[in-house]
């Protein structure tokens, strides 16, 4: 059992931090204020070949694992980019895992290289209004029509839909009343985001303004059968392949933003002098910061364990969910503590920590709430009866 990064893994971390260093505090302040997708940031990672870190080399990827992808995303958030930077790249890392695993060879050759090269952006459309995390109850319907389908419905909280040209879309093809199990009858597509048939409306939100979140209203979207991933009715099973990697990546990002917040707070505690002494000499400042460090490091061990299990092809649902829970809580506590360490200045945008606090909340909420993670662990790990 070795907890040290390999030389290659350390190189990945160092290189990512170097690429991200070209985008400073002023850059992210401007994005936080005015919004607009960080195209130059995204393009820098595309040109350096990082968008396909966990995709097969055959299609232009690096052929590495979720462990390396987690180190990458953690470094992105830790660089100061926070969730604004991480979310701009996030979909590329995990989103097309169902296409890679369950798509046919023609689909992999058609879909993966443009995404890896940064020529196409994709969004992930699963969640719906009034459905939330109860995915089996989604209402968006794909109806067979000639050599394809016609899709009608709506989606919500779809990131990057303002700039995406493709959409990974989960629909119902068989009504829930007509299937034996609620997980049956769901079909997955990866297709063009046709703005003549999909009305994309941005949601104004409290943070991460640079990466848009949206409602999608789908009216008569025509999807060719060639854009269906795998078999009709098997889509729920397919999206599960992306869920554990997403939880692991979110955990890594939460740890990264927690670390940069902690670093900012620690430096401020060294520099700030009140009553003739550094505030960092006071245990009331020291102890919360030390506690944050311990919690972030512990969460990181769980995240790396989950990533290692996934890369080894082993079951990792409990570990991935636990990592997401622990990292989100530790990241939030670190960001909140950073604001409080700065006192009044923590409320000022120029010190960045208030942005980190707003952004880290995403990791607690998405892609699954802390309460549902605990319910999952109680049921699947401890063997307690289902509570919902």
N, C-alpha and C positions, 0 to 999 in steps of 0.2 A: 504494500500500500504506500503510494508516494503522493504527497500533497504539493510537490513542487511543480512549477511550470517547466516544460521541456524548453530547450533552446529555441526550437521553432515556435512554440507557443509564446514565449517571451518576445520573440521578434515580431509576431503578429501584433501583440499589444503595443509594443514600442512604435511600430510603423503606423498603426491606426492613430495613436496619439499625435504623431507627427503630421499626418494628413489633416487631422482635425484642428491642429494648432493654427492653421491659416485662417480660421474663422473664430475671431476673438469675441470678447464680451460685447463690444459695440455692435458687432454683426447680429448677435442673438437678441440684444436689446431692441434693435430696429425691427427684427422679425417678430418679436413679441408685441411690439407696438402696432405695427402696420400690417402684419400678416404677409401672405404670399409664400408659396412653396419655396424652400431653399434650393433652388435649381443648381446654383453653382456648387453648393455643398454636396448635393446628390451626384452631380457630374464628376466632382473630384474623386469620389469613391468608385464611380463607374469606370472612369479612365484608369484608375489604379488597379482595377480588376477585382474589387472586393465584393461586388453585389452578388456574385455567385459562389461565395465562400463554401457553402454547404451543398452546392449542386455538382453533379458529375462532371468530370473533366471532358468527357465526350461531347458535351454541349457548351463548353467554354467556361465551366466552373472550376473551382479549385479542388473539388473532391474531398474536402475536409469534413469534419463532423460538427455536430451541434455544440460540442465542447469548444472548438475553435470559434464558431459563430458567436457563442456566448461571450468569449473573451473579447471579440471584436465589438459587440454591442455594448458591453460593459465599459470598454475604453471610450467609445463614442460618447456615452452619457457622462462618463467621468471627466472628459475633456473640457466640460463646461457647456457642451451643446445640450445636455439634459435630454428630456423626452422630446424636445423639438427636433433635435438632430437624430435621435434614435428612431423615432416614429417615421421619419422621412425614409429610412432604410429598412425598417422592420419587416414589411410585407415581402420584400425580396428574399429574406432569409428563410422564412418558414412557409409562406403562403402557398407556394406551388408544390409543396411536398406531395399532395394528392395527385397532381398531374405527373410528377416524376415517378411515383410508385404505381399508380393505377391507369395512367394514360397509355395509349399505344405508342409505338415508336414514331409514327408519323406525327402525332401530337407533341411528343417530346421535342422532336426536331423543329417543329413549327413554333412552339410556344416558349421553350426555355432560353434559347440563345438571345432573342431580342430583349428579354427581361434581364438577363445577366449582363448584357452589353449596355444597359441603360437606355435602349432605344424605345422601349415600351415600359409603361408603369401600369400596375394592376391594383385593384382594390378587392376586398374580401367582403362579400355581401351575404351574410347569414341572418343577423339579428333583425327582428321586425317589431314595429309598434305593437303594444299590447301582448307581446309574446315573450320578449326578453330572452332569458336563458332557457326557457322551455322550448327548445329547438324543434322537438317533434310536433309542436302545435303550429308551426309556421303556415301561413296562408298563401304565399306567393305560388301561383300555379303555372306549370308548363303543360300545355295541351298539345298532343301530337297534331301535326299539320303538314301533310305531304312528306317531304324528306327532311323533316325537322320538327320544331316546336314553336308555339307562340306563348310568350310569358307575360303574365299580368300580375301585379301585386305591388308591394312596397317594402322597403328596407330602411333601417335607421342605424345611426352611429357608424356609418361607412367612411372610414378614413381614406383620404387622398382621392376621393371620387371627382374632385374638381379638376385634377390633373391626369387622372388615369385614362388610358385608352382601352384597357381590358378589365373584365370583372369575373371573379370566381364566384359563381352564383348558385346557391342552394335553393331548390324549389320542391314543391310537391308535384308528382305526376300521378299519384293515386291518392284519393281522399283518405283521410285517417280512418273514417268509418269502414273502409273497404279493405283494410290490411289486418293481418293477425297481430302484428306488433306495431306500436306507434313509430318505431324507428324505421319501419319499412315504408316504401313508397316515396322516398325522398331521392331526388336526382340532382347530380352536380354537373354544372357546365362551366367551361372557361371560354368566354366569347367576347366579342367587341362590345364596348360600352357605347351603344348607339344613342347619341344625345337627342336624336329626333324621336326616340321612343322611351328614353329614360330622362325624366326631369330631375336634375340634381340640385338640391337646395341646401346650402350650407347652414349649419347650426352655430350660432354665436355662443361661445363657451368661455369659461373662466381662465383657461390657460392653453398653451401649445397652439397659439394662433397660427403659427407658420404651417401647421399640418392640419388641413381642413377635416372636419367631421360633418356628415351630411345625412339627409333623408333622400331616398330614391323612390320615385314614383314611376313604376314600369307599366307602360300601356302598349300592348301589342308588339313586344320585342320579338323579332324572328331570330331563332337560333338554329343553325344547321345541325343535323345529327352528328356531323364530324366534330362539333364542339362539345359533345357530351363526353364526360369523363367516365370511363368504365361502363357498367351496366345500368340500365334504367332501374330505379328503385333502391340502389345501393349507396346513395350519396351520403347518408348519415355515417355509415361505416368509413367512407373515404375521408370525410373531414376529421374524423377522430385521429387520423395519422398526423394532422397538423396541430392538434390541440396540446399534446405534451411538449413538443418543441416550442410552441408559442409561450406556454407557461414558463419554461426554462429561460427563454430569452427575456421575457418580462422581468423575471427574477434578477437576471444579470443586469438589466438596465436600471432596476430599482437600486441595486447595490452600487452601480456606477454613479447615479445621481446623489445617492446618500454619501458616497465617498467625497465627491467634489464639494458638497455642502459642508461636510465635516472638515475638510481641508481649509475651506474659506473661514469657517468659524474658529478653527485652531489658530490660523495666522492672525485673525483679528484679535483673539485673546492674548496673543503675544505682543501685539502692537499697541493695543488700546490701554492708555494709562488713565486711571481715575483714583483720586485721593492719593496721588503720588506713587502708585504702584500698578504694575500690569494686572489687568483683571484676570489673566490666566494664572496668577498666583493663588487665587481664591478657589477653595475646594468646591464652592457652589457653582463655579464655572467648569472646573476640571472634571468633576465626577460625571456630570451628564455627558460630556464629550467622550470620556473614557468608556462609558456605558454604550454609547453609540458605536464606537469602534468595535467593541466586543460583539455587539449584536449583528453588525454588518459582516464581520468575519465569519461568525457562526452560520449566518444565512448563506454566505458564499460557499461554504463547505457543502451545504445541502444542495445548492444549485449545481455545483460541479459534480456531485454524486449523481444527481438526476441526469445530467448531460452524459456522464460516463456510461450509465446504464443504457440510455437511449442509443448511444453510438455502438454499444456492444449488442444491440438487438434484444435487450432484456426488458421485462415489464418495468415501467417507471412511473405509473400513474400517481401512486402515493407520494413518491419523492418529488415529482414535478409540481404537484399541487402544494405540497409542504414548502417547497422552495419558493414558489410564488407567494405564498402566505407570509412566510418568515421574512423574505426580502422586502416585500411591500411594506410590512410593518416597521422593519428596521430602517428602510429608506425614509419613510415618513417621519419617524422619530428623529432621525439625523437632520432632516431638513427643517423640522420644527425647532429643534434645539439650536440649529445654526441661526435662525431668525432671532430667537430669544437671546443668544449670545451677543448678537449685534445690538440688542436693545432697539432704540428708536431707528437706528440706521438699518436694521434688518427689514424695516418697512419701506425702505427707499429702494427703488428699482436699480440704481447704479451699483448696488452691492450684490445683485444677482440672487441672493438667497431667497427673497420672497418669490421669485420666479420658480426656483427649484421646488419650493413648498407647494405652489399651485400645480406644477407639472407632476410631482410625484404622486399626487392623488389619483392620477390615471392608473398607476400600477396597483392601487388598492381596489379600484372599481372594476377594471377590465383585465383579462377577458372573463373573469368570474369573481364574484364578491367574496370577501373573507368568510362570510357566514356559510356560503355554499361549499367552500373548501373544507371548512371544519365539519360540515355535514357529511361530505364525501369521505373524509378520513375516519369519522366516527363509524360510518357504515362499512366502508370497504376494508379498513385496517383493523378497527376494534371489534367489528362484528355486531354493532348495535343496530336496532331496527331502524328502517327508513323513516325519516321524520317529515317528509313532504311528498 
